[in-house]
Amino acid sequence: LVCLISPKTPTNVSTTSMGAGGLWMPFHCDDTRVDGWALSTLDELAKQHASSDRNVEVVPKVSFKRQLMERPTWSDSTFLQFQQLDVDSLYKYASQSNIRLPRRETIENAGYTHAWLFHPPIVDAPNALDAMLQEITTHKH
């Protein structure tokens, strides 16, 4: 049983940005449990996306690197279509896939030589919160 106590509803404009989106991507954390939590969340978001849930969209994400980096453990999910690319390959892929990137000169001058390209889900937070609130209200015990 979970009990939420708040002076305002979760979708009140003072508590939720009406333009907020939640991009799935694990960040640096020394807690070994984080990858498990992140992958469980990814599985759930992938199911929502597959069911045509309009609150979950998949978008290309590029993370530029100054050197070839070890693949993160979470990148093994086939859903993400994770690729580790050099700058030449990234720009070739982008031109074929209609992905907008910064000017190549800007990337090279900043010292970037590689990139991670993957397709994580992004959640329309206000609408997703609304849907969860409706589901909770509908399923009261």
Chimera marker file (.cmm) of the C-alpha trace (Angstrom):
<marker_set name="trace">
<marker id="1" x="0.000" y="0.000" z="0.000" r="1" g="1" b="0" radius="0.5"/>
<marker id="2" x="1.348" y="3.420" z="-0.942" r="1" g="1" b="0" radius="0.5"/>
<marker id="3" x="-0.044" y="6.598" z="0.554" r="1" g="1" b="0" radius="0.5"/>
<marker id="4" x="0.753" y="9.962" z="-0.990" r="1" g="1" b="0" radius="0.5"/>
<marker id="5" x="0.175" y="13.058" z="1.075" r="1" g="1" b="0" radius="0.5"/>
<marker id="6" x="0.418" y="16.444" z="-0.574" r="1" g="1" b="0" radius="0.5"/>
<marker id="7" x="-1.339" y="19.791" z="-0.145" r="1" g="1" b="0" radius="0.5"/>
<marker id="8" x="-1.837" y="19.854" z="-3.934" r="1" g="1" b="0" radius="0.5"/>
<marker id="9" x="-2.683" y="17.303" z="-6.599" r="1" g="1" b="0" radius="0.5"/>
<marker id="10" x="0.300" y="15.780" z="-8.420" r="1" g="1" b="0" radius="0.5"/>
<marker id="11" x="-0.680" y="17.591" z="-11.635" r="1" g="1" b="0" radius="0.5"/>
<marker id="12" x="-0.972" y="21.058" z="-10.087" r="1" g="1" b="0" radius="0.5"/>
<marker id="13" x="1.054" y="23.552" z="-12.148" r="1" g="1" b="0" radius="0.5"/>
<marker id="14" x="3.020" y="24.538" z="-9.051" r="1" g="1" b="0" radius="0.5"/>
<marker id="15" x="4.323" y="20.974" z="-8.663" r="1" g="1" b="0" radius="0.5"/>
<marker id="16" x="4.596" y="19.761" z="-12.257" r="1" g="1" b="0" radius="0.5"/>
<marker id="17" x="5.941" y="21.550" z="-15.279" r="1" g="1" b="0" radius="0.5"/>
<marker id="18" x="3.329" y="21.342" z="-18.007" r="1" g="1" b="0" radius="0.5"/>
<marker id="19" x="6.189" y="20.971" z="-20.469" r="1" g="1" b="0" radius="0.5"/>
<marker id="20" x="8.173" y="18.377" z="-18.524" r="1" g="1" b="0" radius="0.5"/>
<marker id="21" x="9.464" y="15.251" z="-20.120" r="1" g="1" b="0" radius="0.5"/>
<marker id="22" x="11.276" y="12.457" z="-18.372" r="1" g="1" b="0" radius="0.5"/>
<marker id="23" x="14.102" y="11.054" z="-20.507" r="1" g="1" b="0" radius="0.5"/>
<marker id="24" x="15.114" y="7.538" z="-19.492" r="1" g="1" b="0" radius="0.5"/>
<marker id="25" x="18.849" y="7.260" z="-18.965" r="1" g="1" b="0" radius="0.5"/>
<marker id="26" x="20.762" y="5.985" z="-15.949" r="1" g="1" b="0" radius="0.5"/>
<marker id="27" x="23.268" y="8.486" z="-14.659" r="1" g="1" b="0" radius="0.5"/>
<marker id="28" x="26.476" y="7.973" z="-12.722" r="1" g="1" b="0" radius="0.5"/>
<marker id="29" x="25.732" y="6.353" z="-9.425" r="1" g="1" b="0" radius="0.5"/>
<marker id="30" x="27.839" y="4.120" z="-7.220" r="1" g="1" b="0" radius="0.5"/>
<marker id="31" x="24.828" y="2.157" z="-5.975" r="1" g="1" b="0" radius="0.5"/>
<marker id="32" x="24.813" y="-1.180" z="-7.823" r="1" g="1" b="0" radius="0.5"/>
<marker id="33" x="21.016" y="-1.417" z="-7.532" r="1" g="1" b="0" radius="0.5"/>
<marker id="34" x="20.507" y="1.514" z="-9.914" r="1" g="1" b="0" radius="0.5"/>
<marker id="35" x="21.018" y="-0.476" z="-13.122" r="1" g="1" b="0" radius="0.5"/>
<marker id="36" x="18.401" y="-3.012" z="-12.038" r="1" g="1" b="0" radius="0.5"/>
<marker id="37" x="15.901" y="-0.297" z="-11.228" r="1" g="1" b="0" radius="0.5"/>
<marker id="38" x="16.677" y="1.488" z="-14.491" r="1" g="1" b="0" radius="0.5"/>
<marker id="39" x="16.249" y="-1.660" z="-16.584" r="1" g="1" b="0" radius="0.5"/>
<marker id="40" x="12.956" y="-2.515" z="-14.835" r="1" g="1" b="0" radius="0.5"/>
<marker id="41" x="11.714" y="0.982" z="-15.616" r="1" g="1" b="0" radius="0.5"/>
<marker id="42" x="12.914" y="0.645" z="-19.215" r="1" g="1" b="0" radius="0.5"/>
<marker id="43" x="10.982" y="-2.626" z="-19.598" r="1" g="1" b="0" radius="0.5"/>
<marker id="44" x="7.808" y="-0.963" z="-18.315" r="1" g="1" b="0" radius="0.5"/>
<marker id="45" x="8.236" y="2.076" z="-20.573" r="1" g="1" b="0" radius="0.5"/>
<marker id="46" x="8.916" y="-0.190" z="-23.560" r="1" g="1" b="0" radius="0.5"/>
<marker id="47" x="5.621" y="-2.025" z="-22.865" r="1" g="1" b="0" radius="0.5"/>
<marker id="48" x="3.770" y="1.279" z="-22.644" r="1" g="1" b="0" radius="0.5"/>
<marker id="49" x="5.332" y="2.461" z="-25.901" r="1" g="1" b="0" radius="0.5"/>
<marker id="50" x="4.447" y="-0.834" z="-27.657" r="1" g="1" b="0" radius="0.5"/>
<marker id="51" x="0.838" y="-0.472" z="-26.506" r="1" g="1" b="0" radius="0.5"/>
<marker id="52" x="0.626" y="2.880" z="-28.283" r="1" g="1" b="0" radius="0.5"/>
<marker id="53" x="0.685" y="4.783" z="-25.001" r="1" g="1" b="0" radius="0.5"/>
<marker id="54" x="0.834" y="8.388" z="-26.185" r="1" g="1" b="0" radius="0.5"/>
<marker id="55" x="2.656" y="9.383" z="-23.010" r="1" g="1" b="0" radius="0.5"/>
<marker id="56" x="5.788" y="7.434" z="-24.011" r="1" g="1" b="0" radius="0.5"/>
<marker id="57" x="7.778" y="8.303" z="-27.105" r="1" g="1" b="0" radius="0.5"/>
<marker id="58" x="11.140" y="6.978" z="-28.281" r="1" g="1" b="0" radius="0.5"/>
<marker id="59" x="13.704" y="9.558" z="-29.357" r="1" g="1" b="0" radius="0.5"/>
<marker id="60" x="17.301" y="9.415" z="-30.610" r="1" g="1" b="0" radius="0.5"/>
<marker id="61" x="19.862" y="10.464" z="-27.985" r="1" g="1" b="0" radius="0.5"/>
<marker id="62" x="23.486" y="11.308" z="-28.716" r="1" g="1" b="0" radius="0.5"/>
<marker id="63" x="26.093" y="11.557" z="-25.994" r="1" g="1" b="0" radius="0.5"/>
<marker id="64" x="29.408" y="12.867" z="-27.311" r="1" g="1" b="0" radius="0.5"/>
<marker id="65" x="32.654" y="11.412" z="-25.914" r="1" g="1" b="0" radius="0.5"/>
<marker id="66" x="36.251" y="12.616" z="-26.092" r="1" g="1" b="0" radius="0.5"/>
<marker id="67" x="37.519" y="9.049" z="-26.306" r="1" g="1" b="0" radius="0.5"/>
<marker id="68" x="36.217" y="5.562" z="-26.906" r="1" g="1" b="0" radius="0.5"/>
<marker id="69" x="34.443" y="4.613" z="-23.692" r="1" g="1" b="0" radius="0.5"/>
<marker id="70" x="33.458" y="1.260" z="-22.249" r="1" g="1" b="0" radius="0.5"/>
<marker id="71" x="29.816" y="0.507" z="-22.989" r="1" g="1" b="0" radius="0.5"/>
<marker id="72" x="27.596" y="1.033" z="-19.961" r="1" g="1" b="0" radius="0.5"/>
<marker id="73" x="25.928" y="-2.097" z="-18.582" r="1" g="1" b="0" radius="0.5"/>
<marker id="74" x="22.444" y="-0.762" z="-19.352" r="1" g="1" b="0" radius="0.5"/>
<marker id="75" x="23.290" y="-0.483" z="-23.067" r="1" g="1" b="0" radius="0.5"/>
<marker id="76" x="22.708" y="-4.223" z="-23.629" r="1" g="1" b="0" radius="0.5"/>
<marker id="77" x="18.954" y="-3.730" z="-23.967" r="1" g="1" b="0" radius="0.5"/>
<marker id="78" x="17.991" y="-4.308" z="-27.620" r="1" g="1" b="0" radius="0.5"/>
<marker id="79" x="15.150" y="-1.799" z="-27.177" r="1" g="1" b="0" radius="0.5"/>
<marker id="80" x="17.703" y="1.027" z="-26.988" r="1" g="1" b="0" radius="0.5"/>
<marker id="81" x="19.470" y="0.142" z="-30.275" r="1" g="1" b="0" radius="0.5"/>
<marker id="82" x="22.687" y="1.317" z="-28.614" r="1" g="1" b="0" radius="0.5"/>
<marker id="83" x="25.615" y="2.111" z="-30.897" r="1" g="1" b="0" radius="0.5"/>
<marker id="84" x="29.087" y="3.358" z="-30.124" r="1" g="1" b="0" radius="0.5"/>
<marker id="85" x="30.267" y="5.384" z="-33.105" r="1" g="1" b="0" radius="0.5"/>
<marker id="86" x="33.208" y="7.479" z="-34.179" r="1" g="1" b="0" radius="0.5"/>
<marker id="87" x="32.339" y="10.999" z="-35.343" r="1" g="1" b="0" radius="0.5"/>
<marker id="88" x="32.507" y="10.069" z="-39.054" r="1" g="1" b="0" radius="0.5"/>
<marker id="89" x="30.055" y="7.195" z="-38.596" r="1" g="1" b="0" radius="0.5"/>
<marker id="90" x="27.739" y="9.317" z="-36.449" r="1" g="1" b="0" radius="0.5"/>
<marker id="91" x="27.455" y="12.074" z="-39.051" r="1" g="1" b="0" radius="0.5"/>
<marker id="92" x="26.908" y="9.515" z="-41.812" r="1" g="1" b="0" radius="0.5"/>
<marker id="93" x="24.150" y="7.856" z="-39.751" r="1" g="1" b="0" radius="0.5"/>
<marker id="94" x="22.595" y="11.224" z="-38.937" r="1" g="1" b="0" radius="0.5"/>
<marker id="95" x="22.439" y="12.263" z="-42.585" r="1" g="1" b="0" radius="0.5"/>
<marker id="96" x="20.684" y="8.991" z="-43.481" r="1" g="1" b="0" radius="0.5"/>
<marker id="97" x="18.329" y="9.074" z="-40.494" r="1" g="1" b="0" radius="0.5"/>
<marker id="98" x="17.358" y="12.729" z="-40.435" r="1" g="1" b="0" radius="0.5"/>
<marker id="99" x="18.884" y="13.322" z="-36.991" r="1" g="1" b="0" radius="0.5"/>
<marker id="100" x="19.995" y="16.881" z="-36.326" r="1" g="1" b="0" radius="0.5"/>
<marker id="101" x="23.466" y="17.313" z="-34.890" r="1" g="1" b="0" radius="0.5"/>
<marker id="102" x="25.586" y="20.347" z="-34.052" r="1" g="1" b="0" radius="0.5"/>
<marker id="103" x="27.912" y="21.523" z="-36.788" r="1" g="1" b="0" radius="0.5"/>
<marker id="104" x="30.715" y="19.020" z="-37.204" r="1" g="1" b="0" radius="0.5"/>
<marker id="105" x="33.326" y="21.741" z="-36.760" r="1" g="1" b="0" radius="0.5"/>
<marker id="106" x="31.881" y="22.548" z="-33.326" r="1" g="1" b="0" radius="0.5"/>
<marker id="107" x="32.137" y="18.898" z="-32.240" r="1" g="1" b="0" radius="0.5"/>
<marker id="108" x="35.678" y="18.487" z="-33.523" r="1" g="1" b="0" radius="0.5"/>
<marker id="109" x="36.857" y="21.772" z="-31.954" r="1" g="1" b="0" radius="0.5"/>
<marker id="110" x="35.470" y="20.587" z="-28.619" r="1" g="1" b="0" radius="0.5"/>
<marker id="111" x="37.639" y="17.464" z="-28.895" r="1" g="1" b="0" radius="0.5"/>
<marker id="112" x="34.884" y="14.900" z="-29.351" r="1" g="1" b="0" radius="0.5"/>
<marker id="113" x="35.933" y="11.793" z="-31.291" r="1" g="1" b="0" radius="0.5"/>
<marker id="114" x="33.174" y="9.302" z="-30.424" r="1" g="1" b="0" radius="0.5"/>
<marker id="115" x="29.542" y="9.178" z="-29.414" r="1" g="1" b="0" radius="0.5"/>
<marker id="116" x="26.920" y="6.936" z="-27.948" r="1" g="1" b="0" radius="0.5"/>
<marker id="117" x="23.752" y="6.842" z="-30.031" r="1" g="1" b="0" radius="0.5"/>
<marker id="118" x="20.684" y="5.169" z="-28.592" r="1" g="1" b="0" radius="0.5"/>
<marker id="119" x="16.904" y="5.475" z="-28.591" r="1" g="1" b="0" radius="0.5"/>
<marker id="120" x="15.533" y="5.866" z="-25.053" r="1" g="1" b="0" radius="0.5"/>
<marker id="121" x="11.934" y="6.524" z="-24.110" r="1" g="1" b="0" radius="0.5"/>
<marker id="122" x="10.820" y="9.946" z="-22.999" r="1" g="1" b="0" radius="0.5"/>
<marker id="123" x="7.689" y="10.347" z="-20.914" r="1" g="1" b="0" radius="0.5"/>
<marker id="124" x="5.202" y="13.206" z="-21.198" r="1" g="1" b="0" radius="0.5"/>
<marker id="125" x="5.233" y="13.729" z="-17.428" r="1" g="1" b="0" radius="0.5"/>
<marker id="126" x="2.079" y="15.822" z="-16.932" r="1" g="1" b="0" radius="0.5"/>
<marker id="127" x="-0.108" y="13.487" z="-19.007" r="1" g="1" b="0" radius="0.5"/>
<marker id="128" x="1.475" y="10.369" z="-17.520" r="1" g="1" b="0" radius="0.5"/>
<marker id="129" x="0.851" y="11.688" z="-13.989" r="1" g="1" b="0" radius="0.5"/>
<marker id="130" x="-2.744" y="12.416" z="-14.949" r="1" g="1" b="0" radius="0.5"/>
<marker id="131" x="-3.188" y="8.873" z="-16.269" r="1" g="1" b="0" radius="0.5"/>
<marker id="132" x="-1.654" y="7.352" z="-13.123" r="1" g="1" b="0" radius="0.5"/>
<marker id="133" x="-3.865" y="9.496" z="-10.917" r="1" g="1" b="0" radius="0.5"/>
<marker id="134" x="-6.949" y="8.370" z="-12.854" r="1" g="1" b="0" radius="0.5"/>
<marker id="135" x="-5.873" y="4.727" z="-12.577" r="1" g="1" b="0" radius="0.5"/>
<marker id="136" x="-5.331" y="5.032" z="-8.810" r="1" g="1" b="0" radius="0.5"/>
<marker id="137" x="-8.681" y="6.787" z="-8.348" r="1" g="1" b="0" radius="0.5"/>
<marker id="138" x="-10.480" y="4.145" z="-10.411" r="1" g="1" b="0" radius="0.5"/>
<marker id="139" x="-8.940" y="1.202" z="-8.533" r="1" g="1" b="0" radius="0.5"/>
<marker id="140" x="-9.580" y="2.253" z="-4.926" r="1" g="1" b="0" radius="0.5"/>
<marker id="141" x="-10.039" y="-0.656" z="-2.537" r="1" g="1" b="0" radius="0.5"/>
<link id1="1" id2="2" r="1" g="1" b="0" radius="0.2"/>
<link id1="2" id2="3" r="1" g="1" b="0" radius="0.2"/>
<link id1="3" id2="4" r="1" g="1" b="0" radius="0.2"/>
<link id1="4" id2="5" r="1" g="1" b="0" radius="0.2"/>
<link id1="5" id2="6" r="1" g="1" b="0" radius="0.2"/>
<link id1="6" id2="7" r="1" g="1" b="0" radius="0.2"/>
<link id1="7" id2="8" r="1" g="1" b="0" radius="0.2"/>
<link id1="8" id2="9" r="1" g="1" b="0" radius="0.2"/>
<link id1="9" id2="10" r="1" g="1" b="0" radius="0.2"/>
<link id1="10" id2="11" r="1" g="1" b="0" radius="0.2"/>
<link id1="11" id2="12" r="1" g="1" b="0" radius="0.2"/>
<link id1="12" id2="13" r="1" g="1" b="0" radius="0.2"/>
<link id1="13" id2="14" r="1" g="1" b="0" radius="0.2"/>
<link id1="14" id2="15" r="1" g="1" b="0" radius="0.2"/>
<link id1="15" id2="16" r="1" g="1" b="0" radius="0.2"/>
<link id1="16" id2="17" r="1" g="1" b="0" radius="0.2"/>
<link id1="17" id2="18" r="1" g="1" b="0" radius="0.2"/>
<link id1="18" id2="19" r="1" g="1" b="0" radius="0.2"/>
<link id1="19" id2="20" r="1" g="1" b="0" radius="0.2"/>
<link id1="20" id2="21" r="1" g="1" b="0" radius="0.2"/>
<link id1="21" id2="22" r="1" g="1" b="0" radius="0.2"/>
<link id1="22" id2="23" r="1" g="1" b="0" radius="0.2"/>
<link id1="23" id2="24" r="1" g="1" b="0" radius="0.2"/>
<link id1="24" id2="25" r="1" g="1" b="0" radius="0.2"/>
<link id1="25" id2="26" r="1" g="1" b="0" radius="0.2"/>
<link id1="26" id2="27" r="1" g="1" b="0" radius="0.2"/>
<link id1="27" id2="28" r="1" g="1" b="0" radius="0.2"/>
<link id1="28" id2="29" r="1" g="1" b="0" radius="0.2"/>
<link id1="29" id2="30" r="1" g="1" b="0" radius="0.2"/>
<link id1="30" id2="31" r="1" g="1" b="0" radius="0.2"/>
<link id1="31" id2="32" r="1" g="1" b="0" radius="0.2"/>
<link id1="32" id2="33" r="1" g="1" b="0" radius="0.2"/>
<link id1="33" id2="34" r="1" g="1" b="0" radius="0.2"/>
<link id1="34" id2="35" r="1" g="1" b="0" radius="0.2"/>
<link id1="35" id2="36" r="1" g="1" b="0" radius="0.2"/>
<link id1="36" id2="37" r="1" g="1" b="0" radius="0.2"/>
<link id1="37" id2="38" r="1" g="1" b="0" radius="0.2"/>
<link id1="38" id2="39" r="1" g="1" b="0" radius="0.2"/>
<link id1="39" id2="40" r="1" g="1" b="0" radius="0.2"/>
<link id1="40" id2="41" r="1" g="1" b="0" radius="0.2"/>
<link id1="41" id2="42" r="1" g="1" b="0" radius="0.2"/>
<link id1="42" id2="43" r="1" g="1" b="0" radius="0.2"/>
<link id1="43" id2="44" r="1" g="1" b="0" radius="0.2"/>
<link id1="44" id2="45" r="1" g="1" b="0" radius="0.2"/>
<link id1="45" id2="46" r="1" g="1" b="0" radius="0.2"/>
<link id1="46" id2="47" r="1" g="1" b="0" radius="0.2"/>
<link id1="47" id2="48" r="1" g="1" b="0" radius="0.2"/>
<link id1="48" id2="49" r="1" g="1" b="0" radius="0.2"/>
<link id1="49" id2="50" r="1" g="1" b="0" radius="0.2"/>
<link id1="50" id2="51" r="1" g="1" b="0" radius="0.2"/>
<link id1="51" id2="52" r="1" g="1" b="0" radius="0.2"/>
<link id1="52" id2="53" r="1" g="1" b="0" radius="0.2"/>
<link id1="53" id2="54" r="1" g="1" b="0" radius="0.2"/>
<link id1="54" id2="55" r="1" g="1" b="0" radius="0.2"/>
<link id1="55" id2="56" r="1" g="1" b="0" radius="0.2"/>
<link id1="56" id2="57" r="1" g="1" b="0" radius="0.2"/>
<link id1="57" id2="58" r="1" g="1" b="0" radius="0.2"/>
<link id1="58" id2="59" r="1" g="1" b="0" radius="0.2"/>
<link id1="59" id2="60" r="1" g="1" b="0" radius="0.2"/>
<link id1="60" id2="61" r="1" g="1" b="0" radius="0.2"/>
<link id1="61" id2="62" r="1" g="1" b="0" radius="0.2"/>
<link id1="62" id2="63" r="1" g="1" b="0" radius="0.2"/>
<link id1="63" id2="64" r="1" g="1" b="0" radius="0.2"/>
<link id1="64" id2="65" r="1" g="1" b="0" radius="0.2"/>
<link id1="65" id2="66" r="1" g="1" b="0" radius="0.2"/>
<link id1="66" id2="67" r="1" g="1" b="0" radius="0.2"/>
<link id1="67" id2="68" r="1" g="1" b="0" radius="0.2"/>
<link id1="68" id2="69" r="1" g="1" b="0" radius="0.2"/>
<link id1="69" id2="70" r="1" g="1" b="0" radius="0.2"/>
<link id1="70" id2="71" r="1" g="1" b="0" radius="0.2"/>
<link id1="71" id2="72" r="1" g="1" b="0" radius="0.2"/>
<link id1="72" id2="73" r="1" g="1" b="0" radius="0.2"/>
<link id1="73" id2="74" r="1" g="1" b="0" radius="0.2"/>
<link id1="74" id2="75" r="1" g="1" b="0" radius="0.2"/>
<link id1="75" id2="76" r="1" g="1" b="0" radius="0.2"/>
<link id1="76" id2="77" r="1" g="1" b="0" radius="0.2"/>
<link id1="77" id2="78" r="1" g="1" b="0" radius="0.2"/>
<link id1="78" id2="79" r="1" g="1" b="0" radius="0.2"/>
<link id1="79" id2="80" r="1" g="1" b="0" radius="0.2"/>
<link id1="80" id2="81" r="1" g="1" b="0" radius="0.2"/>
<link id1="81" id2="82" r="1" g="1" b="0" radius="0.2"/>
<link id1="82" id2="83" r="1" g="1" b="0" radius="0.2"/>
<link id1="83" id2="84" r="1" g="1" b="0" radius="0.2"/>
<link id1="84" id2="85" r="1" g="1" b="0" radius="0.2"/>
<link id1="85" id2="86" r="1" g="1" b="0" radius="0.2"/>
<link id1="86" id2="87" r="1" g="1" b="0" radius="0.2"/>
<link id1="87" id2="88" r="1" g="1" b="0" radius="0.2"/>
<link id1="88" id2="89" r="1" g="1" b="0" radius="0.2"/>
<link id1="89" id2="90" r="1" g="1" b="0" radius="0.2"/>
<link id1="90" id2="91" r="1" g="1" b="0" radius="0.2"/>
<link id1="91" id2="92" r="1" g="1" b="0" radius="0.2"/>
<link id1="92" id2="93" r="1" g="1" b="0" radius="0.2"/>
<link id1="93" id2="94" r="1" g="1" b="0" radius="0.2"/>
<link id1="94" id2="95" r="1" g="1" b="0" radius="0.2"/>
<link id1="95" id2="96" r="1" g="1" b="0" radius="0.2"/>
<link id1="96" id2="97" r="1" g="1" b="0" radius="0.2"/>
<link id1="97" id2="98" r="1" g="1" b="0" radius="0.2"/>
<link id1="98" id2="99" r="1" g="1" b="0" radius="0.2"/>
<link id1="99" id2="100" r="1" g="1" b="0" radius="0.2"/>
<link id1="100" id2="101" r="1" g="1" b="0" radius="0.2"/>
<link id1="101" id2="102" r="1" g="1" b="0" radius="0.2"/>
<link id1="102" id2="103" r="1" g="1" b="0" radius="0.2"/>
<link id1="103" id2="104" r="1" g="1" b="0" radius="0.2"/>
<link id1="104" id2="105" r="1" g="1" b="0" radius="0.2"/>
<link id1="105" id2="106" r="1" g="1" b="0" radius="0.2"/>
<link id1="106" id2="107" r="1" g="1" b="0" radius="0.2"/>
<link id1="107" id2="108" r="1" g="1" b="0" radius="0.2"/>
<link id1="108" id2="109" r="1" g="1" b="0" radius="0.2"/>
<link id1="109" id2="110" r="1" g="1" b="0" radius="0.2"/>
<link id1="110" id2="111" r="1" g="1" b="0" radius="0.2"/>
<link id1="111" id2="112" r="1" g="1" b="0" radius="0.2"/>
<link id1="112" id2="113" r="1" g="1" b="0" radius="0.2"/>
<link id1="113" id2="114" r="1" g="1" b="0" radius="0.2"/>
<link id1="114" id2="115" r="1" g="1" b="0" radius="0.2"/>
<link id1="115" id2="116" r="1" g="1" b="0" radius="0.2"/>
<link id1="116" id2="117" r="1" g="1" b="0" radius="0.2"/>
<link id1="117" id2="118" r="1" g="1" b="0" radius="0.2"/>
<link id1="118" id2="119" r="1" g="1" b="0" radius="0.2"/>
<link id1="119" id2="120" r="1" g="1" b="0" radius="0.2"/>
<link id1="120" id2="121" r="1" g="1" b="0" radius="0.2"/>
<link id1="121" id2="122" r="1" g="1" b="0" radius="0.2"/>
<link id1="122" id2="123" r="1" g="1" b="0" radius="0.2"/>
<link id1="123" id2="124" r="1" g="1" b="0" radius="0.2"/>
<link id1="124" id2="125" r="1" g="1" b="0" radius="0.2"/>
<link id1="125" id2="126" r="1" g="1" b="0" radius="0.2"/>
<link id1="126" id2="127" r="1" g="1" b="0" radius="0.2"/>
<link id1="127" id2="128" r="1" g="1" b="0" radius="0.2"/>
<link id1="128" id2="129" r="1" g="1" b="0" radius="0.2"/>
<link id1="129" id2="130" r="1" g="1" b="0" radius="0.2"/>
<link id1="130" id2="131" r="1" g="1" b="0" radius="0.2"/>
<link id1="131" id2="132" r="1" g="1" b="0" radius="0.2"/>
<link id1="132" id2="133" r="1" g="1" b="0" radius="0.2"/>
<link id1="133" id2="134" r="1" g="1" b="0" radius="0.2"/>
<link id1="134" id2="135" r="1" g="1" b="0" radius="0.2"/>
<link id1="135" id2="136" r="1" g="1" b="0" radius="0.2"/>
<link id1="136" id2="137" r="1" g="1" b="0" radius="0.2"/>
<link id1="137" id2="138" r="1" g="1" b="0" radius="0.2"/>
<link id1="138" id2="139" r="1" g="1" b="0" radius="0.2"/>
<link id1="139" id2="140" r="1" g="1" b="0" radius="0.2"/>
<link id1="140" id2="141" r="1" g="1" b="0" radius="0.2"/>
</marker_set>
